[in-house]
Amino acid sequence: MHWIPAASTPMTEKGPLEVQRAAHAFNAMQARIQSYLRERAQILASISHDLQTPITRMKLRVEMAGEPETSRQAPERS
């Protein structure tokens, strides 16, 4: 599981015009960062999931490589 920080409370956009603009810019930046972190976590989770099957196959092949040929064959049916 990947950690995503909780969204902080946005700054109030009140006060002189310069403060309003700065607060708005910080709020927009905060929203973009949260979006990027969520997207990054989703991408990493997808990559991790996609790699599980090939890794499992390789592990099984390595395990089976050490077994005698007869133990790998299916039992005969009569």
Summary of the structure (lengths in Angstrom):
residues: 78
radius of gyration: 26.6
end to end distance: 49.3
largest distance: 89.9
contacts: 131
relative contact order: 0.09
helix: 68%
strand: 0%
